[in-house]
């Protein structure tokens, strides 16, 4: 059990006397507040904040963070108030303590909701000061170390939460020693048998290959002696944790049978330039493996991780990974980052609270917020550069559209095209690490439902759905008012007052009509006395595209500017005037009030396997000034055939029929039909 005197002695190695005095003051408050409080293990409660502070001392944290660690449970578990802590320690330390403290008004919510609300509060605080998260991670690490006194089901619940949330967060922050320990502790609780089997296998293979690896280390050390700048280099053998092996084995079943999956050599040098010098020496000793070299010094990871990664083939034919770093790169990576790097880290790529803030004030916050957050932080991060050469971090597998929302969510809805590494690409283009991406914007264009087909980030999906929902409601109100007015003027009927009373406002009444959830025959009972009714509307197509779907039996947008809209299963469906499948009664004729309107379409094409076929198809689209949104392929039963779906936008609906005619003339096209946006 660590005492405060021992903690103070460790801290004195890098803190000044003035800072140690502040630490003494924080300990005195924590000791008084937690006096006569005990943990479930029976130990005095003060041992917990002391252990949390010691973990942060190991990572070289500053005095404010250490004080925050000592006081992190004071607001939550003692009689001290926010004002008292603020008066004693100032704003910075108080904000750290408050950021880590749990909310007190959640007694009526279940455990999952409570944990999510507390996580949201902590993340919002960490977006202002990253040290809040550092304290929380150290707190969770000590709790996991001492979790044995809890009941098994509670241990498993905490372990699962740690593995899904806190371990990935520590990796994003660059605290890899904490991440590794959190993963192993959680893995031991959740899968004790698997942990035991993998640990024994690691020990067995380490015993088998350790002699070879030690010979390699001696060879490296022998060559280092001849270079004065490398004399202080440390060479150590490292092995992966059981959880890392477990994850790799889920992807590659050879993970427990191949040395490169278990052992690696770490070289610690004094200066950055020595990393490259040592790399040259190692490659001169053993042949490097093609495509295994990674320069994370020239292009650090988004969490400021820096190192040179390579792999070489030993005389025995086996492969081993080698990592070269400096001391600053290896220990407390993020704590050594400059203030500028920290600002980039907080303001741009990994401000996790922004993932959740897009739901703020909506029902989706509790329903989807935690799930989306876990999904985001579990994905690997890649670096992308914008037009100003600013560095952004996004999740691996994200598209150019996701990046547009990451850079500027206000301009993203008007994004018309993008350029990736100076090459024009569709917005559905999947980005790779190091890509340089620029965008062009057109205020005459806007979000279309097809964007949801290739948006992968939580932020992009939610903002697109929110925009489409708002447009749908706005246009529904417009259409509902127009329908009521047209019927009233033509038939001299009035809406049923009893029906209107079921709605809270006149606007919601018209919205219900516009989205087809309220049938016109219900609104105007007198319409039931008519054999059939037909009305004619003149309105912009933009007001319809968010409310109605095009029938698959015909191409209503393509055949002209007049089509039929009918209420089918409480949704508006558009047909052509002469469509045989369209109902013959209760029809609403729609005439577009403007010819120059943007329309988005999809076609599904089955074609023979012929070189240059896709190029000829896209050339026809280009001739009609079509903007291609996405292209994907579908499986076919015949190996000599290919099936593709192409989604694109046109400035005029009339162009679509011309596109179809020209595409059908191509000799290699076997079948062509309208594709849905589902």
ChimeraX attribute file (.defattr): number of C-alpha atoms within 10 A of each C-alpha:
attribute: neighborCount
match mode: 1-to-1
recipient: residues
	/A:1	8
	/A:2	11
	/A:3	11
	/A:4	17
	/A:5	10
	/A:6	12
	/A:7	15
	/A:8	17
	/A:9	12
	/A:10	14
	/A:11	24
	/A:12	14
	/A:13	10
	/A:14	15
	/A:15	18
	/A:16	11
	/A:17	10
	/A:18	9
	/A:19	17
	/A:20	17
	/A:21	12
	/A:22	17
	/A:23	20
	/A:24	15
	/A:25	15
	/A:26	22
	/A:27	21
	/A:28	13
	/A:29	17
	/A:30	24
	/A:31	21
	/A:32	12
	/A:33	20
	/A:34	20
	/A:35	13
	/A:36	10
	/A:37	14
	/A:38	14
	/A:39	13
	/A:40	12
	/A:41	12
	/A:42	9
	/A:43	12
	/A:44	15
	/A:45	20
	/A:46	24
	/A:47	18
	/A:48	22
	/A:49	26
	/A:50	24
	/A:51	23
	/A:52	24
	/A:53	25
	/A:54	24
	/A:55	22
	/A:56	21
	/A:57	21
	/A:58	12
	/A:59	18
	/A:60	19
	/A:61	22
	/A:62	16
	/A:63	20
	/A:64	19
	/A:65	23
	/A:66	28
	/A:67	25
	/A:68	29
	/A:69	34
	/A:70	27
	/A:71	31
	/A:72	29
	/A:73	23
	/A:74	25
	/A:75	20
	/A:76	17
	/A:77	13
	/A:78	14
	/A:79	11
	/A:80	14
	/A:81	11
	/A:82	15
	/A:83	11
	/A:84	13
	/A:85	21
	/A:86	15
	/A:87	10
	/A:88	14
	/A:89	16
	/A:90	13
	/A:91	14
	/A:92	13
	/A:93	24
	/A:94	23
	/A:95	20
	/A:96	29
	/A:97	27
	/A:98	23
	/A:99	27
	/A:100	30
	/A:101	21
	/A:102	20
	/A:103	17
	/A:104	9
	/A:105	8
	/A:106	14
	/A:107	9
	/A:108	8
	/A:109	11
	/A:110	9
	/A:111	11
	/A:112	12
	/A:113	15
	/A:114	18
	/A:115	17
	/A:116	16
	/A:117	19
	/A:118	19
	/A:119	20
	/A:120	20
	/A:121	18
	/A:122	22
	/A:123	22
	/A:124	21
	/A:125	20
	/A:126	23
	/A:127	20
	/A:128	17
	/A:129	18
	/A:130	20
	/A:131	24
	/A:132	27
	/A:133	23
	/A:134	26
	/A:135	26
	/A:136	23
	/A:137	26
	/A:138	22
	/A:139	22
	/A:140	19
	/A:141	24
	/A:142	16
	/A:143	15
	/A:144	19
	/A:145	12
	/A:146	14
	/A:147	20
	/A:148	13
	/A:149	11
	/A:150	12
	/A:151	9
	/A:152	13
	/A:153	10
	/A:154	11
	/A:155	18
	/A:156	19
	/A:157	13
	/A:158	18
	/A:159	24
	/A:160	17
	/A:161	16
	/A:162	23
	/A:163	20
	/A:164	17
	/A:165	18
	/A:166	24
	/A:167	27
	/A:168	23
	/A:169	22
	/A:170	22
	/A:171	18
	/A:172	23
	/A:173	25
	/A:174	24
	/A:175	23
	/A:176	20
	/A:177	14
	/A:178	21
	/A:179	22
	/A:180	19
	/A:181	17
	/A:182	26
	/A:183	23
	/A:184	19
	/A:185	20
	/A:186	25
	/A:187	22
	/A:188	17
	/A:189	20
	/A:190	20
	/A:191	12
	/A:192	12
	/A:193	12
	/A:194	15
	/A:195	21
	/A:196	13
	/A:197	11
	/A:198	17
	/A:199	15
	/A:200	13
	/A:201	16
	/A:202	23
	/A:203	12
	/A:204	11
	/A:205	16
	/A:206	16
	/A:207	10
	/A:208	12
	/A:209	13
	/A:210	14
	/A:211	11
	/A:212	13
	/A:213	19
	/A:214	15
	/A:215	11
	/A:216	18
	/A:217	18
	/A:218	12
	/A:219	13
	/A:220	18
	/A:221	17
	/A:222	11
	/A:223	15
	/A:224	18
	/A:225	13
	/A:226	10
	/A:227	11
	/A:228	8
	/A:229	16
	/A:230	20
	/A:231	14
	/A:232	12
	/A:233	21
	/A:234	16
	/A:235	19
	/A:236	13
	/A:237	14
	/A:238	14
	/A:239	18
	/A:240	13
	/A:241	17
	/A:242	24
	/A:243	23
	/A:244	16
	/A:245	21
	/A:246	18
	/A:247	11
	/A:248	15
	/A:249	15
	/A:250	10
	/A:251	10
	/A:252	12
	/A:253	11
	/A:254	12
	/A:255	18
	/A:256	18
	/A:257	13
	/A:258	14
	/A:259	21
	/A:260	17
	/A:261	21
	/A:262	23
	/A:263	22
	/A:264	20
	/A:265	20
	/A:266	20
	/A:267	24
	/A:268	24
	/A:269	23
	/A:270	17
	/A:271	15
	/A:272	17
	/A:273	11
	/A:274	18
	/A:275	22
	/A:276	16
	/A:277	13
	/A:278	22
	/A:279	17
	/A:280	11
	/A:281	13
	/A:282	20
	/A:283	15
	/A:284	10
	/A:285	15
	/A:286	14
	/A:287	13
	/A:288	19
	/A:289	15
	/A:290	9
	/A:291	8
	/A:292	12
	/A:293	16
	/A:294	14
	/A:295	15
	/A:296	15
	/A:297	19
	/A:298	10
	/A:299	15
	/A:300	15
	/A:301	19
	/A:302	24
	/A:303	22
	/A:304	23
	/A:305	23
	/A:306	22
	/A:307	24
	/A:308	19
	/A:309	18
	/A:310	21
	/A:311	24
	/A:312	22
	/A:313	16
	/A:314	16
	/A:315	10
	/A:316	7
	/A:317	8
	/A:318	13
	/A:319	19
	/A:320	21
	/A:321	22
	/A:322	22
	/A:323	20
	/A:324	25
	/A:325	26
	/A:326	20
	/A:327	15
	/A:328	18
	/A:329	21
	/A:330	20
	/A:331	18
	/A:332	22
	/A:333	19
	/A:334	23
	/A:335	20
	/A:336	17
	/A:337	18
	/A:338	11
	/A:339	10
	/A:340	8
	/A:341	15
	/A:342	17
	/A:343	15
	/A:344	18
	/A:345	24
	/A:346	16
	/A:347	15
	/A:348	17
	/A:349	22
	/A:350	24
	/A:351	18
	/A:352	20
	/A:353	19
	/A:354	19
	/A:355	21
	/A:356	22
	/A:357	15
	/A:358	19
	/A:359	20
	/A:360	13
	/A:361	9
	/A:362	10
	/A:363	10
	/A:364	14
	/A:365	19
	/A:366	17
	/A:367	12
	/A:368	13
	/A:369	21
	/A:370	22
	/A:371	13
	/A:372	17
	/A:373	19
	/A:374	16
	/A:375	15
	/A:376	22
	/A:377	21
	/A:378	18
	/A:379	13
	/A:380	14
	/A:381	22
	/A:382	21
	/A:383	22
	/A:384	21
	/A:385	19
	/A:386	17
	/A:387	10
	/A:388	9
	/A:389	11
	/A:390	13
	/A:391	16
	/A:392	22
	/A:393	22
	/A:394	25
	/A:395	24
	/A:396	17
	/A:397	18
	/A:398	20
	/A:399	21
	/A:400	25
	/A:401	27
	/A:402	28
	/A:403	28
	/A:404	23
	/A:405	21
	/A:406	18
	/A:407	15
	/A:408	10
	/A:409	16
	/A:410	10
	/A:411	16
	/A:412	23
	/A:413	23
	/A:414	18
	/A:415	19
	/A:416	20
	/A:417	19
	/A:418	22
	/A:419	19
	/A:420	21
	/A:421	13
	/A:422	11
	/A:423	10
	/A:424	14
	/A:425	18
	/A:426	19
	/A:427	25
	/A:428	22
	/A:429	21
	/A:430	18
	/A:431	23
	/A:432	17
	/A:433	17
	/A:434	14
	/A:435	16
	/A:436	21
	/A:437	23
	/A:438	21
	/A:439	21
	/A:440	12
	/A:441	15
	/A:442	12
	/A:443	10
	/A:444	10
	/A:445	16
	/A:446	15
	/A:447	17
	/A:448	19
	/A:449	15
	/A:450	18
	/A:451	22
	/A:452	17
	/A:453	13
	/A:454	20
	/A:455	22
	/A:456	20
	/A:457	22
	/A:458	22
	/A:459	21
	/A:460	25
	/A:461	19
	/A:462	17
	/A:463	18
	/A:464	22
	/A:465	16
	/A:466	14
	/A:467	17
	/A:468	17
	/A:469	14
	/A:470	13
	/A:471	18
	/A:472	21
	/A:473	21
	/A:474	16
	/A:475	21
	/A:476	26
	/A:477	23
	/A:478	19
	/A:479	23
	/A:480	23
	/A:481	18
	/A:482	17
	/A:483	20
	/A:484	19
	/A:485	15
	/A:486	16
	/A:487	20
	/A:488	14
	/A:489	11
	/A:490	11
	/A:491	12
	/A:492	9
	/A:493	17
	/A:494	15
	/A:495	18
	/A:496	13
	/A:497	10
	/A:498	9
	/A:499	13
	/A:500	15
	/A:501	11
	/A:502	10
	/A:503	13
	/A:504	9
	/A:505	11
	/A:506	12
	/A:507	16
	/A:508	17
	/A:509	21
	/A:510	24
	/A:511	23
	/A:512	18
	/A:513	23
	/A:514	30
	/A:515	23
	/A:516	22
	/A:517	14
	/A:518	19
	/A:519	17
	/A:520	20
	/A:521	13
	/A:522	14
	/A:523	20
	/A:524	18
	/A:525	14
	/A:526	14
	/A:527	17
	/A:528	13
	/A:529	9
	/A:530	10
	/A:531	8
	/A:532	11
	/A:533	15
	/A:534	13
	/A:535	15
	/A:536	17
	/A:537	16
	/A:538	13
	/A:539	16
	/A:540	16
	/A:541	21
	/A:542	16
	/A:543	18
	/A:544	21
	/A:545	18
	/A:546	20
	/A:547	21
	/A:548	19
	/A:549	17
	/A:550	19
	/A:551	20
	/A:552	14
	/A:553	14
	/A:554	20
	/A:555	20
	/A:556	25
	/A:557	25
	/A:558	21
	/A:559	19
	/A:560	18
	/A:561	17
	/A:562	20
	/A:563	23
	/A:564	25
	/A:565	26
	/A:566	21
	/A:567	20
	/A:568	13
	/A:569	10
	/A:570	13
	/A:571	18
	/A:572	22
	/A:573	20
	/A:574	28
	/A:575	27
	/A:576	24
	/A:577	17
	/A:578	12
	/A:579	17
	/A:580	11
	/A:581	11
	/A:582	20
	/A:583	14
	/A:584	13
	/A:585	12
	/A:586	20
	/A:587	18
	/A:588	19
	/A:589	19
	/A:590	21
	/A:591	17
	/A:592	21
	/A:593	15
	/A:594	13
	/A:595	14
	/A:596	14
	/A:597	16
	/A:598	15
	/A:599	22
	/A:600	22
	/A:601	23
	/A:602	21
	/A:603	18
	/A:604	20
	/A:605	23
	/A:606	19
	/A:607	20
	/A:608	18
	/A:609	16
	/A:610	11
	/A:611	8
	/A:612	8
	/A:613	15
	/A:614	12
	/A:615	10
	/A:616	13
	/A:617	17
	/A:618	15
	/A:619	12
	/A:620	16
	/A:621	22
	/A:622	12
	/A:623	9
	/A:624	15
	/A:625	15
	/A:626	23
	/A:627	18
	/A:628	23
	/A:629	24
	/A:630	19
	/A:631	16
	/A:632	11
	/A:633	12
	/A:634	11
	/A:635	10
	/A:636	12
	/A:637	7
	/A:638	9
	/A:639	9
	/A:640	10
	/A:641	16
	/A:642	19
	/A:643	19
	/A:644	18
	/A:645	19
	/A:646	19
	/A:647	22
	/A:648	18
	/A:649	20
	/A:650	20
	/A:651	19
	/A:652	19
	/A:653	24
	/A:654	17
	/A:655	19
	/A:656	24
	/A:657	16
	/A:658	14
	/A:659	17
	/A:660	17
	/A:661	10
	/A:662	12
	/A:663	19
	/A:664	14
	/A:665	9
	/A:666	13
	/A:667	10
	/A:668	15
	/A:669	19
	/A:670	14
	/A:671	12
	/A:672	17
	/A:673	16
	/A:674	20
	/A:675	16
	/A:676	16
	/A:677	16
	/A:678	7
